[in-house]
Amino acid sequence: MTDALALHGLVKIYGDKRAVDGISFAAPTGKITGVLGPNGAGKSTTIRTIVGILTPDEGRVDMFGAPLSRESLRRVGYLPEERGVYRSMTPRAFITYLARLKGVKAADARARADQLLAAQGLSAYARKRIKTLSKGMAQKVQLAAAIAHEPDLVVLDEPFSGLDPVNQRGVESLVRDLAASGRTVIFSTHVMEHAERLCDRIVLIANGKKAFEGTVAEALAVVPASATIETEGAFDLAAALAPHGFRTESGGEAHGHRKWRVALDGPDASRRLLAACASANAPLALYEPARATLHDAFVRIVGEGVIGDME
């Protein structure tokens, strides 16, 4: 599979700060790639360099198999982190205008605007001034305008920021549809759930450096298997399991139950854990395999302190 986008050793320096420090990664054609990291990690600087707004101090960006150029940027749709629309225009006129700037014929631009507004559930607002729309609606209009020229590569900087859960799901659906149609999507976010649901590949940036690149499954694989257990009353499961070699963390108490997380080391660890609980007469109220999350994975990769404000 070819890569629609490849970054090679990008460096961007502001004063004495290396905002981006030697970042390299690739975005495969037709796939969804998420760039994750806490605020200030270097995500937006990386995104702006990808779309040619910033020039790297070192390294290069290749797009569609060649160095970044005006020609390749014509095939890109970009949603910036800073939201901005012409508020006195209508959604239909704004989307049509942006499509025309990208070289789409007038009739095709109007048809594309109508199609995108319908897909976003905004047909009823097509001829209302954008300044009368909610923030979420205006943001969806800007996103529609970014893809009105049917770009091959869609670059979205924090596309879910400021949206309520309903509109976030709508944007997720649009991202999936873009990839299903063969387009390449790359988006930045500090909310790991979006990446976990959407991405074929993820890149974690911390302190301006790439800390991880791979699939969601590869990231989750760094988290050791574990089980979630709830015991009744004041039973001390950690003390009961220690002689059996299990590492146990307390998860607090709720509704008369104590919660525990037990590391499962070895192929038969789950069986051995249940046997140890039985031999200790542990009053189990719940036993289930714990599902690893990207948060768990990234804490192991870079540490809790670096994760910062990631959700």
Helices and strands as residue ranges (DSSP letters): E 3-14, E 17-28, E 32-36, H 43-50, E 58-63, E 66-67, H 70-73, E 76-79, H 91-101, H 106-119, G 123-125, G 130-132, H 135-146, E 153-157, H 165-180, E 184-189, H 192-198, E 201-206, E 209-214, H 216-220, E 226-232, H 237-241, G 242-244, E 248-254, E 257-263, H 269-279, E 284-289, H 294-302, H 304-307
